[in-house]
Amino acid sequence: MAAEKESGGTFSPRQTCEHFLEEAFDRLETVDEVRNLLRAPYRETRFELPLNRDDGSVSVFYGYRVQHEHSCGPFKGGLRFHPDVDMDHFVALAQLMTWKTAVLNLPFGGAKGGVNCDPRQLSSRERETLTKRYVERVAMIIGPDRDILAPDMGTGPQEMAWIVDAYALQAGFEPGVVTGKPLALGGSPGRLAATGRGVALVAGWAAEAAGIRLDGATVALQGFGNVGSHTARFLADQGAKVVAVVDVEGGKYSAAGLDIEGMVKAVQDQPGGAVPDLAVEGETISSEELFALEVDLLIPAAIGGVIHRGNADRVKARMVVEAANLPVTSEADQMLRERGVVVVPDVLANAGGVTVSYLEWVQNRQRYQWTEDRVNRELTDRLQHAWREVRERSEASDISYRLAAYQLGLERTIEAIELRGF
Ligand code: NAD
C-alpha cells in the first residue's frame, strides 16, 4: 500500500520493512545468497474473488497470500480484510511474521494474506462467501503443516470458523489449519485477548527497564479493536491511566483517565461500535492530537505508517509500544531514537497473538484443550524469555530494541536455512 500521509510522505510498508532488514544485515556476516533468499518471499499469490452481492450486483475483489520463509516450520500469518491492501503490503507483513516467529522461537515461518475489501460494507453472508472462496483458491498451499492462517485486521473468530469449514471440504476436519478459532471448533482459551495481553506485558517490562512505573503511568492508544481494547484493559488492570483512545471514527480524551472497563463493555455489547459513540465521559480528540500528548506510553494499535517524518517530532511520549504492525516508519524510527524516545518493536510487542496461536496449534495436534491458566502461563514465560533476550542483545551491543530483535530473528532463521541446505 502507498498511502499519502499528512506531510509525512508516502508510506510503503515494504520499504519500511526492507530498511529495518538491511540495517540488521549490516551488522551480521551473512552471505549474499542467504540475504537474497530472505529479501524476497518464497511465494506470492494474487487471485480474483468475484462476489455475488445481496443486492444482485457482482463485486470483484482481490485475494492475496504471501509466504515468506519456512525453514523453521510451516508458514504462519494472519488474514486481513481491508480496502487499502496490495501485494507490497503483504510482502512486508509476511516478512515481519518470519522475524516475529523467530524472535519467539516458535517452529513456524512467516506469511500474510487477505482481501482488499471493507468488511464493514459486507453482510454476514457476503463475508462468509468471500472467506470460503478465498480458502478454495489457496487450499493447495495452506494446511496445518504448510501454512496456518489467523485473524488480523477486519477478521476474527467467525471468519476463522468459516475457514475450518471450507478447508474440511478439501482435506477433512483439520482445525490446525487456522488459529484464533472459536472454542467450540478447537480454539484456545486466551487466544482472543492474547495479543493485547502480550502488549501489556511487554510494555510493563520495557517501562520498568526505562524507569517508568506502570502503576500510575499515562497511556494514549490508537485503535480500539481486538488488540487495542484488550491492551487498554490489561494496562488499566495494572494501574495505568489510559487518558486517550482513538479509532477510525474519532476519539475520547480525559486527563483523569477514561473508563476503560465501561468502553470495553460497550464495544462487546455492540460489536463494531465506534469510540466517539461510546457512552463514556471524555473530550473529543483526533489521532494527530493523540500522538502529540505528553504521556508515558504511546501505543499505536491500528494501522501501519501512522508515526512518520511529518509528526514524529511532535511525539512527546517517553515510550512508543508498537501494538500494530509497522506503525512507525523507518524515518520516524530514526527521529524518535535521536530524541531518546524508546520504541518497543512490533516483532516483540504484539507477538503474544502468534504465541498463543502456536499453543492453539499444539492443542489441535493433541486434540486436547488446555486451561486458560496454562495458556496464559506459557504465554507469559515465552514472552518474558524473548523480552530478556532482546533486552540483553540491545544492551550488550548498544543497539535499539528493534535492531536487537531483528538480529535475533535473522540469526535463528539463517541457522535453519544453512542447516537444511539450499
Ligand atoms: P481490528 O480490526 O480488531 O481493529 C482495528 C482498530 O483500528 C479499530 O478500532 C479501527 O477503528 C482502528 N482503525 C483503523 N483504521 C484507523 C485509522 N485510520 N485511524 C485510527 N484508528 C483506525 O484489528 P486488530 O486485530 O485489533 O489489529 C490491529 C493491529 O494489530 C493491526 O496492525 C494488526 O496487524 C496488528 N496485530 C493484530 C493481531 C491479532 O491477533 N489480531 C496480532 C498481531 C498484530
Boltz pocket constraint, residues with backbone or C-beta under 6 A from the ligand:
constraints:
  - pocket:
      binder: B
      contacts: [[A, 151], [A, 152], [A, 153], [A, 154], [A, 155], [A, 191], [A, 195], [A, 222], [A, 223], [A, 224], [A, 225], [A, 226], [A, 227], [A, 228], [A, 246], [A, 247], [A, 248], [A, 249], [A, 287], [A, 301], [A, 302], [A, 303], [A, 304], [A, 323], [A, 324], [A, 325], [A, 350], [A, 351], [A, 353], [A, 354]]
      max_distance: 6.0
